Amino acid sequence: NEMIALGCNVQSTGQGHATVFGRLLAAHLGIDPAKVEHRHGDTNQGLTGFASVGSRSAMCAGNAIIHVADLMLAKGKKVASAALEASESDIQYAKGTFTVVGTDRKISLFETAKRAKEFGENLDTKDKLETPLTFPNGCHIAEVEIDPDTGKFDIVTYTAVDDCGTGLNQMLVDGQIHGGVAQGVAQALYEEFVYDAEGNPLTTSLIDYVIPTIGEIPQIETVLMETQTPRNPLGAKGIGESGTNGAPQAVPDAVIDAETDMGVGLIDSPRHPKRVCDRNVRARAAVRGTVPVAHRTVILVRQTPDEIVRLRALCGFVDFFLGRGRAAVGDVLADGGGKEERVLEDDGDFVAERLLCNLAQVAPIEPDHAGSRIIKARH
């Protein structure tokens, strides 16, 4: 049988290499894709292999395939010139056949390979190619709707616009984006390891570890932009990690944006409904001044009103969110326990922040940390 064995050193774990690379080589040689046999993971081929990571397979392996194919054709051209008794400069290749320019004399690629030994040649070819880095880009947009009373939300629309350079297979490009977005949504909203106060794991099985199903993954609209990179012959960039980079940013940011009117700021990931609901309850309580004093501190820091401040306590990180906006001298900051604090000095623009945490677990906050001057703090 007339077959070409394509050995690759990049390992496939579901990316569709056998589909993409075989057809890529067949298209470059102008032959039937059924005549290309894709092989990988065989150390007898003498190819140093590695995992398919960093969205590099199409870019690196794809260009290496074209490079080696051209080397093979160069050797085939020498054999064809000898077999057809013509000058090498008069030999041209197209659609699986070497021909003598201006004549009907020709020899197929496979016949050339068979006769190569007659002329001291072998069309079996192995080489490597160093491919420069490329920089794919894109924009992912998520729209969410949230029930403020329960924290339940739906991802109404999700649009992924990506530029992967030359797309080698539209179906697989879409599939890579869809799979990446699904994984990104899982990270952003569901998957979490939980521990008790003593550090014992509470997430001990897939019953406790939430993996989203098709019901939680939104319909994804993909828009492919193909701006070819000049850094490799194929013009290819990467696409495999587009969704895993876009979704963990777009979806949580959409949740925060939807919660802005309620005075909710930073919400830790994964932003599942319970965490969103809990933060909504605290935000409402903070506005009413009903947060228990044992779980609240009022501090003044030098920040602009739209910023969320992160300070380090001696025992670890404590996240807190914007509570009042701009504070002025004489403002009363109620603590919900019948006492009050007043702003005693004005040294520029200050923001009153409510620190919602268990104060029994928080050591005194260090002054001047992270560029935020603490003017007054009460525990």
Order of alpha helices (4+ residues) and beta strands (2+ residues): beta-alpha-beta-alpha-beta-beta-beta-alpha-beta-beta-alpha-beta-alpha-alpha-beta-beta-beta-beta-beta-beta-beta
